[in-house]
Structures are given as C-alpha cells and as structure tokens.
C-alpha cells in the first residue's frame, strides 16, 4: 500500500517537473494535453463523449459525386473538410531546432505520464469502457474522421480529373542532405 502511494507521488512529481520544463512556447498545448489526460476517467465511464462535427456525422458515402457540379463546388467541399480535419499529414510543419524538439519530447513524455496515471485510476478499465459505451463512441469518432479523410482524398482526385487547377498540392520540398 505504501509502495503504491510512493509510486503515485513519484509520478506526480515527474509530471510537475515535466510541466515546469515545458517552456518551449507551447505551454497551451501542454495544458490541453494534461487536461485531456485528466478527463480520461470521465470518458471511460461515458460522461464525456468525443464530439463528431456535423459535416463528418452527415457524411455517409465518401465517393458521392451528386453535389459536385464544377471546380468551385469541389474546392468548397475540400475547404470545409480542411476546416474540420485540419492540415493533411504530408504538409510540412514548422522548422524546429534541437532545443525546441527536446522541449517537445519532454512535453510529450509529461502528457504521456499524465495519461498513464489517469488510465490507472479505474480498475477493470477495458470492461468499464465496453459497458459504458465509451469504446463504441471512440470507434465512431475515429470512423467519422477516416471517412472525412477519404472524402477529401477522393475530392482531390475527382477535381484533378475534371481539370481543376491546384487540386493536388505540390509535394513537400525534399530534405537537404547533411554534409558530414
């Protein structure tokens, strides 16, 4: 019993040190990650459900062309999906130096420690999630995002086949080779 208490205190101390070390200018992301970790038990028992945006909730078949009359309609729908889904995975991120990346690493580890601690609070977590419907809600949210990504990819290809300009973005610039 005492060993568990000491272990939990050690984790809490590590989280506090990690939070203090995360001065990379992204402390809002750290706060959001830690507060998200704190809400894990509430999500596990079904009190908080993942929010599925209306655009993704209404998306039934990602390959429909019924509403696509011209290039403007295709571009408009891609922009709506970009607003809901965020940037695509191949789009380059900010160029960060080694100090920023090390701060990012500490931030990720802090958030992961907070998530692991929160996940350990509920005994028989997998059964609780299954009974409360949290597993199904999370699966539905992930499926909606995947359908939205499929729709956006389809729209890019469909727009390109119509001859619409700038449907397929240019590839990211190649990384320069380091000279040793």
Backbone as ProteinMPNN parsed JSONL, in Angstrom:
{"seq_chain_A": "XXXXXXXXXXXXXXXXXXXXXXXXXXXXXXXXXXXXXXXXXXXXXXXXXXXXXXXXXXXXXXXXXXXXXXXXXXXXXXXXXXXXXXXXXXXXXXXXXXXXXXXXXXXXXXXXXXXXXXXXXXXXXXXXXXXXXXXXXXXXXXXXXXXXXXXXXXXXXXXXXXXXXXXXXXXXXXXXXXXX", "coords_chain_A": {"N_chain_A": [[0.829, -1.188, 0.0], [1.862, 1.254, 0.883], [3.976, 1.427, -0.892], [2.678, 1.768, -3.331], [1.569, 4.294, -2.96], [3.878, 5.83, -2.754], [4.857, 5.4, -5.32], [2.85, 6.639, -6.885], [3.136, 9.256, -5.983], [5.707, 9.748, -6.942], [5.259, 9.7, -9.685], [3.523, 11.875, -9.906], [5.262, 13.91, -9.107], [7.129, 13.758, -11.193], [5.514, 14.541, -13.299], [4.963, 17.186, -12.577], [7.561, 18.289, -12.677], [8.111, 17.898, -15.361], [6.137, 19.524, -16.495], [7.011, 21.996, -15.618], [9.381, 22.142, -17.03], [8.586, 22.481, -19.593], [8.878, 24.887, -21.329], [8.665, 25.762, -23.995], [7.25, 27.53, -25.432], [4.945, 26.417, -26.11], [3.127, 25.993, -24.079], [0.397, 26.083, -23.843], [-0.426, 23.915, -25.366], [0.588, 21.889, -23.773], [-0.899, 22.238, -21.424], [-3.443, 21.686, -22.478], [-3.074, 19.03, -23.234], [-2.549, 17.766, -20.765], [-4.894, 18.395, -19.359], [-6.633, 17.033, -20.994], [-5.787, 14.463, -20.45], [-6.57, 14.325, -17.813], [-9.276, 14.129, -18.115], [-9.713, 11.566, -18.926], [-10.717, 9.443, -17.158], [-13.4, 10.308, -16.992], [-14.216, 10.064, -19.636], [-13.956, 7.332, -19.875], [-16.035, 6.259, -18.327], [-18.165, 7.142, -19.725], [-19.192, 9.708, -19.381], [-18.195, 11.861, -20.749], [-18.264, 12.313, -24.149], [-16.679, 11.753, -27.339], [-16.65, 14.493, -29.575], [-18.268, 14.639, -32.625], [-17.964, 16.368, -35.538], [-20.619, 18.049, -37.322], [-20.487, 18.03, -40.137], [-18.915, 15.752, -40.652], [-20.464, 13.835, -39.406], [-22.718, 13.736, -40.994], [-21.742, 12.663, -43.305], [-22.117, 10.083, -45.372], [-21.405, 8.394, -47.586], [-18.309, 8.39, -48.914], [-17.624, 8.708, -51.599], [-19.434, 9.971, -53.236], [-20.756, 11.804, -55.997], [-22.816, 13.492, -56.423], [-23.324, 16.152, -55.604], [-21.319, 17.544, -56.781], [-20.763, 19.747, -59.035], [-19.08, 21.513, -60.409], [-15.718, 22.905, -60.554], [-15.576, 24.8, -58.515], [-17.397, 23.877, -56.604], [-16.157, 21.515, -55.807], [-13.754, 22.52, -54.721], [-14.814, 24.084, -52.648], [-15.947, 22.141, -50.991], [-13.65, 20.712, -50.27], [-12.315, 22.695, -48.823], [-14.098, 22.992, -46.67], [-13.813, 20.479, -45.466], [-11.095, 20.627, -44.818], [-11.215, 22.581, -42.848], [-12.491, 21.198, -40.797], [-11.008, 18.82, -40.436], [-8.36, 19.617, -40.308], [-4.87, 20.217, -41.233], [-3.39, 18.236, -43.873], [-1.48, 15.172, -43.649], [0.936, 15.192, -45.05], [1.72, 17.767, -45.318], [4.189, 20.188, -44.705], [5.554, 20.847, -41.463], [6.43, 23.334, -38.963], [9.828, 24.497, -39.023], [11.933, 23.305, -36.7], [14.403, 23.772, -34.179], [17.025, 21.917, -32.417], [16.732, 22.402, -29.685], [14.078, 23.157, -29.408], [12.866, 20.797, -30.265], [13.728, 19.05, -28.264], [12.387, 20.114, -26.095], [9.807, 19.581, -26.973], [9.865, 16.809, -26.781], [10.043, 16.42, -23.992], [7.62, 17.546, -23.287], [5.809, 15.774, -24.567], [6.378, 13.428, -23.144], [5.578, 14.187, -20.591], [2.83, 14.574, -20.927], [2.161, 11.964, -21.681], [2.803, 10.575, -19.3], [0.91, 11.703, -17.569], [-1.431, 10.791, -18.816], [-1.115, 7.99, -18.564], [-1.217, 7.735, -15.779], [-3.832, 8.629, -15.279], [-5.276, 6.678, -16.648], [-4.867, 4.503, -15.034], [-6.507, 4.858, -12.878], [-9.082, 3.763, -12.892], [-10.266, 0.664, -12.066], [-10.345, -2.437, -13.902], [-10.58, -1.298, -16.452], [-10.961, -1.752, -19.253], [-13.308, -3.274, -19.332], [-15.109, -1.524, -18.128], [-15.118, 0.55, -20.009], [-16.211, -0.816, -22.183], [-18.776, -1.534, -21.25], [-19.893, 0.954, -20.631], [-20.084, 2.116, -23.106], [-18.104, 3.688, -24.121], [-16.03, 2.708, -25.704], [-17.329, 2.177, -28.157], [-18.233, 4.761, -28.839], [-15.794, 6.093, -29.19], [-14.743, 4.614, -31.314], [-16.658, 5.226, -33.29], [-16.181, 7.978, -33.616], [-13.535, 7.952, -34.592], [-13.98, 6.556, -36.964], [-15.584, 8.379, -38.345], [-13.763, 10.476, -38.78], [-11.92, 9.13, -40.412], [-13.573, 8.606, -42.641], [-14.005, 11.243, -43.468], [-11.392, 11.954, -44.217], [-11.036, 10.167, -46.329], [-12.974, 11.151, -48.062], [-11.955, 13.727, -48.62], [-9.57, 13.057, -49.933], [-10.629, 11.682, -52.138], [-12.044, 13.799, -53.327], [-9.942, 15.479, -54.115], [-8.697, 13.919, -56.113], [-10.883, 13.609, -57.867], [-11.41, 16.264, -58.555], [-9.01, 16.835, -59.865], [-9.278, 15.132, -62.039], [-11.328, 16.407, -63.366], [-9.994, 18.53, -64.315], [-9.496, 20.711, -62.754], [-7.689, 23.46, -61.428], [-4.874, 23.355, -59.169], [-5.719, 21.265, -57.469], [-4.363, 19.044, -56.54], [-1.987, 19.309, -54.191], [1.419, 20.556, -54.281], [4.248, 18.362, -53.781], [5.979, 18.035, -50.607], [8.992, 19.949, -50.038], [12.138, 18.392, -50.742], [14.163, 17.03, -48.142], [17.21, 18.504, -47.232], [20.384, 17.062, -47.737], [22.572, 16.235, -45.141], [25.782, 17.465, -44.655], [28.72, 15.877, -43.801]], "CA_chain_A": [[0.0, 0.0, 0.0], [2.746, 2.406, 0.976], [4.779, 1.467, -2.123], [1.824, 2.342, -4.383], [1.46, 5.72, -2.694], [5.16, 6.425, -3.127], [4.916, 5.361, -6.783], [1.972, 7.684, -7.425], [3.76, 10.543, -5.696], [6.838, 9.904, -7.857], [4.699, 10.054, -11.0], [3.023, 13.252, -9.812], [6.437, 14.772, -9.088], [7.684, 13.768, -12.553], [4.612, 15.359, -14.118], [5.188, 18.594, -12.219], [8.862, 18.695, -13.22], [7.959, 17.971, -16.812], [5.367, 20.726, -16.826], [7.868, 23.162, -15.407], [10.417, 22.162, -18.061], [7.991, 22.71, -20.916], [8.786, 26.315, -21.627], [9.025, 25.881, -25.403], [6.307, 28.406, -26.103], [3.748, 25.639, -26.416], [2.552, 25.587, -22.802], [-1.04, 25.878, -24.03], [-0.567, 22.532, -25.808], [0.834, 21.041, -22.614], [-2.086, 22.316, -20.565], [-4.537, 20.994, -23.152], [-2.783, 17.6, -23.161], [-2.705, 17.293, -19.386], [-6.317, 18.442, -19.019], [-7.239, 15.915, -21.72], [-5.468, 13.264, -19.689], [-7.386, 14.337, -16.589], [-10.659, 13.774, -18.449], [-9.777, 10.159, -19.345], [-11.696, 8.658, -16.388], [-14.763, 10.71, -17.349], [-14.507, 9.45, -20.939], [-14.058, 5.886, -19.693], [-17.347, 5.889, -17.796], [-19.187, 7.615, -20.65], [-19.73, 11.027, -19.052], [-17.748, 12.747, -21.823], [-18.197, 11.594, -25.423], [-15.969, 12.519, -28.37], [-17.536, 15.306, -30.411], [-18.138, 14.411, -34.061], [-18.521, 17.529, -36.228], [-21.821, 17.778, -38.114], [-20.09, 17.704, -41.51], [-18.476, 14.355, -40.687], [-21.571, 12.991, -38.979], [-23.653, 13.599, -42.113], [-21.051, 12.047, -44.434], [-22.462, 8.662, -45.422], [-20.636, 7.702, -48.617], [-17.277, 9.374, -49.267], [-17.351, 8.763, -53.038], [-20.596, 10.517, -53.937], [-20.487, 12.939, -56.886], [-24.109, 14.122, -56.708], [-23.296, 17.602, -55.372], [-20.11, 18.098, -57.397], [-21.135, 20.206, -60.368], [-17.965, 22.198, -61.061], [-14.49, 23.008, -59.748], [-15.835, 25.609, -57.317], [-18.063, 23.02, -55.618], [-15.138, 20.598, -55.288], [-12.854, 23.302, -53.869], [-15.563, 24.489, -51.461], [-16.074, 20.995, -50.092], [-12.313, 20.429, -49.725], [-12.054, 23.711, -47.791], [-14.895, 22.651, -45.489], [-13.174, 19.34, -44.807], [-9.848, 21.12, -44.221], [-11.571, 23.287, -41.622], [-12.88, 20.235, -39.766], [-9.978, 17.807, -40.218], [-7.033, 20.194, -40.133], [-3.977, 20.008, -42.377], [-3.11, 16.85, -44.241], [-0.268, 14.681, -42.996], [2.151, 15.433, -45.821], [2.05, 19.183, -45.328], [5.332, 20.372, -43.8], [5.355, 21.598, -40.233], [7.443, 24.375, -38.754], [11.214, 24.059, -38.892], [12.262, 23.483, -35.287], [15.785, 23.417, -33.87], [17.197, 20.808, -31.489], [16.225, 22.775, -28.358], [12.618, 23.075, -29.471], [12.489, 19.384, -30.354], [13.924, 18.426, -26.951], [11.255, 20.554, -25.284], [8.651, 18.815, -27.431], [9.99, 15.465, -26.23], [9.683, 16.498, -22.571], [6.181, 17.8, -23.25], [5.125, 14.527, -24.909], [6.547, 12.493, -22.037], [4.751, 14.675, -19.488], [1.44, 14.262, -21.253], [2.022, 10.508, -21.627], [2.785, 10.173, -17.884], [-0.396, 12.084, -17.025], [-2.427, 9.872, -19.378], [-0.938, 6.677, -17.939], [-1.717, 7.818, -14.405], [-5.295, 8.724, -15.323], [-5.818, 5.391, -17.092], [-4.754, 3.538, -13.949], [-7.427, 5.175, -11.79], [-10.295, 2.935, -12.933], [-9.957, -0.763, -12.184], [-11.061, -3.131, -14.975], [-10.865, -0.194, -17.375], [-11.482, -2.205, -20.544], [-14.698, -3.679, -19.151], [-15.889, -0.316, -17.865], [-15.273, 1.238, -21.299], [-17.121, -1.602, -23.021], [-20.134, -1.464, -20.694], [-20.384, 2.334, -20.69], [-20.219, 2.548, -24.482], [-17.011, 4.59, -24.483], [-15.315, 2.114, -26.837], [-18.116, 2.38, -29.377], [-18.225, 6.189, -29.163], [-14.472, 6.423, -29.707], [-14.658, 3.991, -32.639], [-17.488, 6.009, -34.207], [-15.487, 9.24, -33.897], [-12.401, 7.637, -35.461], [-14.528, 6.184, -38.271], [-16.036, 9.61, -38.994], [-12.563, 11.182, -39.257], [-11.386, 8.36, -41.538], [-14.448, 8.868, -43.781], [-13.724, 12.6, -43.924], [-10.117, 11.935, -44.923], [-11.269, 9.503, -47.613], [-13.73, 12.074, -48.906], [-11.054, 14.779, -49.064], [-8.679, 12.459, -50.922], [-11.429, 11.451, -53.34], [-12.338, 15.087, -53.952], [-8.728, 15.955, -54.782], [-8.562, 13.155, -57.348], [-12.005, 13.919, -58.753], [-11.163, 17.608, -59.072], [-7.914, 16.758, -60.838], [-9.795, 14.503, -63.26], [-12.135, 17.42, -64.05], [-9.082, 19.55, -64.833], [-9.492, 21.867, -61.855], [-6.318, 23.829, -61.05], [-4.42, 23.31, -57.77], [-6.426, 20.267, -56.667], [-3.36, 18.217, -55.883], [-0.923, 20.213, -53.762], [2.772, 20.091, -54.615], [4.865, 17.577, -52.707], [6.849, 18.833, -49.739], [10.352, 20.03, -50.555], [12.996, 17.322, -50.2], [15.067, 17.441, -47.064], [18.589, 18.627, -47.678], [21.316, 16.083, -47.181], [23.562, 16.815, -44.237], [27.185, 17.239, -45.026], [29.453, 15.465, -42.617]], "C_chain_A": [[0.874, 1.252, 0.0], [3.587, 2.559, -0.298], [3.965, 2.071, -3.267], [1.706, 3.845, -4.214], [2.752, 6.437, -3.094], [5.298, 6.455, -4.647], [4.064, 6.445, -7.408], [2.534, 9.075, -7.154], [4.944, 10.801, -6.62], [6.35, 10.304, -9.245], [4.196, 11.498, -10.978], [4.177, 14.247, -9.804], [7.057, 14.876, -10.481], [6.823, 14.615, -13.478], [4.838, 16.838, -13.826], [6.517, 19.099, -12.772], [8.781, 18.828, -14.727], [7.185, 19.199, -17.242], [6.203, 21.984, -16.654], [8.926, 23.276, -16.496], [9.883, 22.504, -19.44], [7.805, 24.19, -21.178], [9.19, 26.572, -23.069], [8.103, 26.822, -26.146], [5.021, 27.683, -26.442], [3.082, 25.175, -25.123], [1.047, 25.4, -22.904], [-1.299, 24.452, -24.499], [-0.361, 21.576, -24.649], [-0.367, 21.047, -21.686], [-3.247, 21.543, -21.168], [-4.329, 19.484, -23.076], [-2.99, 17.035, -21.772], [-4.171, 17.348, -18.967], [-7.08, 17.364, -19.782], [-6.985, 14.602, -21.008], [-6.312, 13.184, -18.417], [-8.828, 13.94, -16.879], [-10.8, 12.321, -18.886], [-10.753, 9.348, -18.495], [-13.141, 9.035, -16.711], [-15.171, 10.154, -18.715], [-14.706, 7.953, -20.781], [-15.424, 5.46, -19.185], [-18.486, 6.458, -18.631], [-19.782, 8.964, -20.311], [-19.331, 12.076, -20.091], [-17.61, 11.896, -23.077], [-17.397, 12.418, -26.424], [-16.963, 13.245, -29.268], [-17.241, 15.016, -31.886], [-18.761, 15.608, -34.76], [-19.673, 17.132, -37.153], [-21.476, 17.374, -39.541], [-19.669, 16.247, -41.626], [-19.595, 13.402, -40.293], [-22.541, 12.734, -40.129], [-23.033, 12.924, -43.332], [-21.317, 10.544, -44.421], [-21.55, 7.886, -46.366], [-19.587, 8.664, -49.148], [-17.039, 9.542, -50.764], [-18.524, 9.28, -53.852], [-20.198, 11.727, -54.779], [-21.759, 13.729, -57.179], [-24.061, 15.641, -56.572], [-22.121, 18.29, -56.054], [-20.414, 18.494, -58.843], [-19.988, 20.852, -61.117], [-16.776, 22.268, -60.089], [-14.718, 23.799, -58.457], [-16.492, 24.772, -56.222], [-17.062, 22.056, -54.99], [-14.217, 21.341, -54.325], [-13.544, 23.719, -52.575], [-15.67, 23.332, -50.469], [-14.719, 20.599, -49.49], [-11.983, 21.426, -48.617], [-12.856, 23.442, -46.529], [-14.259, 21.493, -44.724], [-11.845, 19.731, -44.174], [-10.122, 21.834, -42.901], [-11.906, 22.346, -40.481], [-11.724, 19.301, -39.414], [-8.596, 18.372, -39.923], [-6.162, 19.88, -41.33], [-3.754, 18.527, -42.643], [-1.727, 16.456, -43.75], [1.006, 14.996, -43.758], [2.551, 16.897, -45.842], [3.147, 19.447, -44.309], [4.959, 21.204, -42.58], [6.424, 22.663, -40.085], [8.825, 23.752, -38.603], [11.653, 24.35, -37.46], [13.693, 23.028, -35.038], [15.83, 22.336, -32.786], [16.643, 21.144, -30.099], [14.706, 22.706, -28.331], [12.162, 21.62, -29.511], [12.684, 18.678, -29.019], [12.816, 18.853, -25.994], [9.984, 19.832, -25.672], [8.668, 17.407, -26.85], [9.573, 15.443, -24.759], [8.177, 16.702, -22.43], [5.397, 16.519, -23.54], [5.217, 13.52, -23.778], [5.7, 12.89, -20.835], [3.296, 14.315, -19.722], [1.206, 12.758, -21.181], [1.974, 10.008, -20.18], [1.444, 10.518, -17.244], [-1.495, 11.159, -17.542], [-2.334, 8.495, -18.737], [-1.466, 6.662, -16.512], [-3.236, 7.853, -14.383], [-5.929, 7.407, -15.746], [-5.789, 4.352, -15.98], [-5.753, 3.784, -12.82], [-8.643, 4.254, -11.751], [-9.89, 1.469, -13.057], [-10.854, -1.416, -13.243], [-11.509, -2.146, -16.047], [-11.482, -0.675, -18.688], [-12.937, -2.636, -20.432], [-15.596, -2.473, -18.909], [-16.142, 0.432, -19.167], [-16.259, 0.501, -22.197], [-18.565, -1.46, -22.543], [-20.72, -0.056, -20.833], [-20.606, 2.835, -22.116], [-19.125, 3.486, -24.946], [-16.206, 4.041, -25.656], [-16.036, 2.383, -28.146], [-18.101, 3.848, -29.798], [-16.882, 6.607, -29.748], [-14.277, 5.842, -31.103], [-15.457, 4.776, -33.671], [-16.815, 7.322, -34.585], [-14.3, 9.007, -34.829], [-12.868, 7.266, -36.867], [-14.992, 7.42, -39.032], [-14.85, 10.395, -39.542], [-11.973, 10.454, -40.459], [-12.244, 8.574, -42.785], [-14.214, 10.26, -44.342], [-12.412, 12.678, -44.692], [-10.244, 11.245, -46.277], [-12.002, 10.427, -48.573], [-12.815, 13.166, -49.466], [-10.095, 14.247, -50.128], [-9.41, 12.208, -52.228], [-11.702, 12.759, -54.076], [-11.122, 15.646, -54.678], [-8.538, 15.227, -56.116], [-9.656, 13.468, -58.346], [-11.828, 15.301, -59.367], [-10.055, 17.623, -60.105], [-8.396, 16.127, -62.137], [-10.701, 15.453, -64.042], [-11.265, 18.502, -64.671], [-9.044, 20.808, -63.987], [-8.047, 22.195, -61.451], [-6.096, 23.694, -59.54], [-5.197, 22.326, -56.898], [-5.447, 19.394, -55.89], [-2.208, 19.128, -55.496], [0.448, 19.671, -54.141], [3.352, 19.284, -53.463], [5.738, 18.463, -51.837], [8.259, 18.879, -50.314], [11.214, 18.925, -49.951], [13.908, 17.863, -49.12], [16.485, 17.469, -47.609], [19.46, 17.605, -46.974], [22.312, 16.805, -46.281], [24.957, 16.482, -44.708], [27.989, 16.95, -43.779], [30.854, 15.721, -42.673]], "O_chain_A": [[0.655, 2.182, -0.776], [3.875, 3.676, -0.729], [4.511, 2.809, -4.088], [1.737, 4.591, -5.193], [2.72, 7.512, -3.694], [5.802, 7.43, -5.203], [4.493, 7.104, -8.354], [2.423, 9.969, -7.993], [5.169, 11.936, -7.04], [6.958, 11.148, -9.903], [4.419, 12.251, -11.926], [4.087, 15.308, -10.421], [7.464, 15.959, -10.9], [7.34, 15.324, -14.341], [4.896, 17.65, -14.749], [6.59, 20.218, -13.282], [9.325, 19.771, -15.302], [7.529, 19.843, -18.233], [6.111, 22.92, -17.448], [9.33, 24.383, -16.851], [10.657, 22.787, -20.354], [6.677, 24.678, -21.24], [9.963, 27.489, -23.347], [8.166, 26.905, -27.372], [4.102, 28.279, -27.004], [2.53, 24.076, -25.076], [0.471, 24.635, -22.131], [-2.28, 23.836, -24.083], [-1.054, 20.563, -24.547], [-0.804, 19.997, -21.216], [-3.957, 20.828, -20.46], [-5.286, 18.736, -22.878], [-3.545, 15.948, -21.616], [-4.648, 16.439, -18.288], [-8.069, 16.835, -19.276], [-7.853, 13.731, -20.962], [-6.717, 12.098, -18.001], [-9.53, 13.465, -15.986], [-11.91, 11.883, -19.191], [-11.563, 8.615, -19.062], [-14.018, 8.17, -16.704], [-16.335, 9.813, -18.926], [-15.533, 7.362, -21.475], [-15.922, 4.404, -19.573], [-19.653, 6.278, -18.285], [-20.794, 9.344, -20.9], [-20.042, 13.062, -20.29], [-16.921, 10.876, -23.069], [-17.427, 13.647, -26.374], [-17.983, 12.684, -29.669], [-16.101, 15.135, -32.333], [-19.956, 15.856, -34.604], [-19.699, 16.027, -37.695], [-22.103, 16.473, -40.097], [-20.026, 15.575, -42.594], [-19.663, 12.28, -40.797], [-23.118, 11.652, -40.231], [-23.739, 12.642, -44.301], [-20.806, 9.822, -43.565], [-20.992, 6.852, -45.997], [-19.938, 9.664, -49.775], [-16.308, 10.45, -51.16], [-18.588, 9.037, -55.057], [-19.411, 12.568, -54.344], [-21.774, 14.553, -58.094], [-24.7, 16.347, -57.352], [-21.95, 19.501, -55.914], [-20.329, 17.671, -59.754], [-19.922, 20.754, -62.342], [-16.832, 21.761, -58.968], [-14.117, 23.495, -57.426], [-16.18, 24.938, -55.043], [-17.108, 21.805, -53.786], [-13.93, 20.847, -53.234], [-12.92, 23.709, -51.513], [-15.506, 23.518, -49.263], [-14.652, 20.197, -48.329], [-11.432, 21.045, -47.584], [-12.35, 23.642, -45.425], [-14.174, 21.518, -43.497], [-11.498, 19.226, -43.106], [-9.353, 21.706, -41.948], [-11.637, 22.657, -39.321], [-11.483, 19.02, -38.239], [-7.752, 17.682, -39.35], [-6.64, 19.343, -42.329], [-3.907, 17.685, -41.758], [-0.897, 17.319, -43.466], [2.074, 15.059, -43.149], [3.626, 17.232, -46.339], [3.057, 18.986, -43.171], [4.157, 22.135, -42.659], [7.234, 22.867, -40.99], [8.969, 22.629, -38.119], [11.735, 25.51, -37.055], [14.147, 22.034, -35.604], [14.789, 21.897, -32.299], [16.137, 20.258, -29.409], [14.115, 22.252, -27.351], [11.183, 21.256, -28.86], [11.897, 17.798, -28.668], [12.357, 18.056, -25.177], [9.167, 19.503, -24.813], [7.627, 16.871, -26.47], [8.836, 14.554, -24.331], [7.539, 16.104, -21.564], [4.432, 16.21, -22.841], [4.242, 12.83, -23.482], [5.165, 12.028, -20.139], [2.614, 13.813, -18.828], [0.173, 12.316, -20.679], [1.19, 9.113, -19.865], [0.9, 9.73, -16.47], [-2.393, 10.783, -16.789], [-3.356, 7.896, -18.402], [-2.089, 5.69, -16.086], [-3.862, 7.182, -13.562], [-7.002, 7.052, -15.259], [-6.596, 3.422, -15.979], [-5.83, 2.981, -11.891], [-9.179, 3.993, -10.674], [-9.25, 1.076, -14.032], [-11.99, -0.989, -13.449], [-12.659, -2.159, -16.488], [-12.429, -0.064, -19.183], [-13.723, -2.389, -21.347], [-16.712, -2.409, -19.424], [-17.256, 0.899, -19.407], [-17.054, 1.13, -22.896], [-19.473, -1.284, -23.355], [-21.906, 0.1, -21.12], [-21.248, 3.866, -22.315], [-19.202, 4.027, -26.049], [-15.75, 4.804, -26.508], [-15.414, 2.775, -29.133], [-17.971, 4.149, -30.985], [-16.835, 7.39, -30.696], [-13.71, 6.498, -31.976], [-14.998, 4.974, -34.796], [-16.87, 7.738, -35.742], [-14.082, 9.785, -35.758], [-12.22, 7.624, -37.851], [-14.809, 7.497, -40.247], [-14.921, 10.926, -40.651], [-11.566, 11.096, -41.428], [-11.701, 8.712, -43.882], [-14.223, 10.446, -45.559], [-12.319, 13.38, -45.699], [-9.638, 11.676, -47.258], [-11.683, 10.477, -49.761], [-12.892, 13.493, -50.651], [-9.839, 14.926, -51.122], [-8.88, 12.485, -53.303], [-11.603, 12.82, -55.301], [-11.263, 16.23, -55.752], [-8.251, 15.858, -57.133], [-9.392, 13.58, -59.544], [-12.068, 15.491, -60.56], [-10.141, 18.335, -61.106], [-7.974, 16.536, -63.219], [-10.829, 15.317, -65.259], [-11.749, 19.306, -65.468], [-8.605, 21.859, -64.454], [-7.269, 21.286, -61.163], [-7.012, 23.895, -58.743], [-5.317, 22.545, -55.692], [-5.681, 19.054, -54.73], [-1.523, 19.666, -56.366], [0.618, 18.463, -54.304], [2.992, 19.495, -52.305], [6.188, 19.522, -52.276], [8.678, 17.949, -51.004], [11.041, 18.562, -48.787], [14.364, 19.005, -49.179], [16.903, 16.578, -48.348], [19.297, 17.323, -45.787], [22.827, 17.866, -46.635], [25.254, 15.356, -45.106], [27.937, 17.706, -42.81], [31.576, 15.413, -41.724]]}, "name": "protein", "num_of_chains": 1, "seq": "XXXXXXXXXXXXXXXXXXXXXXXXXXXXXXXXXXXXXXXXXXXXXXXXXXXXXXXXXXXXXXXXXXXXXXXXXXXXXXXXXXXXXXXXXXXXXXXXXXXXXXXXXXXXXXXXXXXXXXXXXXXXXXXXXXXXXXXXXXXXXXXXXXXXXXXXXXXXXXXXXXXXXXXXXXXXXXXXXXXX"}
